[in-house]
Amino acid sequence: MRPLLTLLLTLTALASLLSVTSTVSADTLDTPAALQATTERFLASAVDGQLAEAYRALRPFLGVEQAPFDASAREADGYFRRVAERVGDPIGYSHVLTESIGEDFYRTVWLQKFDTAAIAWTFTFYQPREGWKLVGVSYSTDLESLYR
């Protein structure tokens, strides 16, 4: 009887795992121009103080799990609220750099500008087959690597 119970519990657990839908998105962006336009819209929203909405607009293109992405969005929202308290509201943005690794990875960097500082936003996309998926969003005050 014990092996049957173990088998039933194992099958129940497996069925539960299989019924959970993946939170990795199926939507992709078609071209590098679409990647640029999408990341520029993100920066425009961020400059307008709509960072949470900017992150939400990227969700359809995720190539990573949504839960950690959403946690990062909440963390960024809190961080940028504190930045605004210290240095004021953002005054604009500018595109800084675009790099790629063949047709597989694409990275674009934007500056979110403040009167007394700037913060670099880096967006990384991966194209496993056809179409680009967002696999990374980060921000940093360390701008040294952007000097060429």
C-alpha positions in Angstrom: 0.0 0.0 0.0 2.9 2.4 0.8 4.4 2.3 -2.8 0.9 3.0 -4.2 0.5 6.1 -2.0 4.0 7.3 -2.9 3.2 6.8 -6.6 -0.1 8.7 -6.2 1.6 11.6 -4.4 4.4 11.7 -7.1 1.8 11.8 -9.9 -0.2 14.5 -8.2 2.9 16.6 -7.7 3.9 16.0 -11.3 0.4 16.9 -12.6 0.6 20.1 -10.5 3.9 21.1 -12.0 2.7 20.4 -15.6 -0.5 22.4 -15.1 1.4 25.5 -14.0 1.9 27.7 -17.1 5.2 29.3 -17.6 5.6 32.9 -16.8 8.2 33.4 -19.5 6.5 35.3 -22.3 6.0 34.1 -25.8 5.9 37.6 -27.4 9.0 38.8 -29.2 10.2 42.0 -30.9 11.0 41.5 -34.6 13.9 43.9 -35.3 16.6 45.9 -33.7 14.7 49.0 -34.6 11.7 47.6 -32.5 14.1 47.0 -29.6 15.3 50.6 -29.8 11.8 52.0 -30.0 10.6 49.8 -27.0 13.6 50.9 -24.8 13.1 54.5 -25.8 9.4 54.3 -24.7 10.7 52.9 -21.4 13.0 55.8 -20.8 10.3 58.3 -21.8 8.0 56.8 -19.2 10.7 56.7 -16.6 11.5 60.4 -17.1 7.8 61.1 -16.7 7.9 59.4 -13.3 6.0 56.3 -14.6 8.7 53.7 -13.9 6.3 51.0 -12.7 4.3 51.4 -16.0 7.5 51.4 -18.0 8.4 48.0 -16.5 4.9 46.7 -17.1 5.2 47.6 -20.8 8.2 45.3 -21.1 6.5 42.2 -19.6 5.1 40.9 -22.9 8.7 40.5 -24.2 10.3 38.8 -21.3 12.6 35.9 -21.9 13.0 35.4 -18.2 10.6 34.6 -15.3 8.2 37.3 -14.5 8.4 37.2 -10.7 12.0 38.2 -10.3 11.5 40.8 -13.0 8.5 42.3 -11.1 10.6 42.3 -7.9 13.3 44.2 -9.7 10.7 46.7 -11.0 9.5 47.4 -7.4 13.1 47.8 -6.2 13.9 50.2 -9.1 10.7 52.2 -8.4 11.8 52.7 -4.8 15.4 53.5 -5.7 14.4 56.1 -8.3 12.0 57.8 -5.8 14.9 58.2 -3.5 17.1 59.5 -6.3 14.4 62.1 -7.1 14.3 63.2 -3.5 18.1 63.8 -3.5 18.8 65.2 -7.0 15.4 66.2 -8.3 13.2 64.9 -11.1 14.8 63.6 -14.3 15.2 66.1 -17.1 15.6 63.8 -20.1 17.3 60.8 -21.6 19.7 60.1 -24.4 20.8 57.0 -26.3 24.5 56.1 -25.6 25.5 52.8 -27.0 24.3 49.8 -28.9 26.2 46.5 -29.2 25.5 43.0 -30.4 26.9 39.6 -30.5 26.1 38.4 -34.0 22.4 38.0 -34.4 22.0 36.4 -31.0 22.4 39.2 -28.3 21.6 42.9 -28.5 22.4 45.4 -25.8 21.4 49.0 -25.8 22.3 51.7 -23.2 20.5 54.9 -22.4 21.2 57.7 -19.9 18.4 59.0 -17.7 19.6 62.5 -17.0 19.2 64.7 -13.9 20.5 68.2 -13.3 23.4 66.9 -11.3 23.8 63.2 -12.3 23.0 60.6 -14.8 22.1 56.9 -14.5 22.8 54.4 -17.2 20.0 51.9 -18.2 21.1 48.8 -19.9 18.7 46.5 -21.8 19.8 43.1 -23.0 17.9 41.0 -25.6 18.4 37.5 -26.8 17.2 35.9 -30.0 17.1 32.1 -29.6 15.3 31.6 -32.9 13.2 34.2 -34.5 12.3 37.3 -32.5 14.0 39.1 -29.6 13.2 38.5 -26.0 14.2 40.8 -23.1 16.6 39.0 -20.8 18.1 41.8 -18.7 17.3 45.3 -17.4 19.8 47.1 -15.2 20.7 50.6 -14.1 23.9 52.0 -12.7 25.6 55.2 -11.7 29.0 53.8 -12.7 29.4 55.4 -16.2 33.1 54.6 -16.6 32.6 51.7 -19.0 30.6 54.0 -21.3 33.6 56.2 -22.2 35.1 55.1 -25.5 
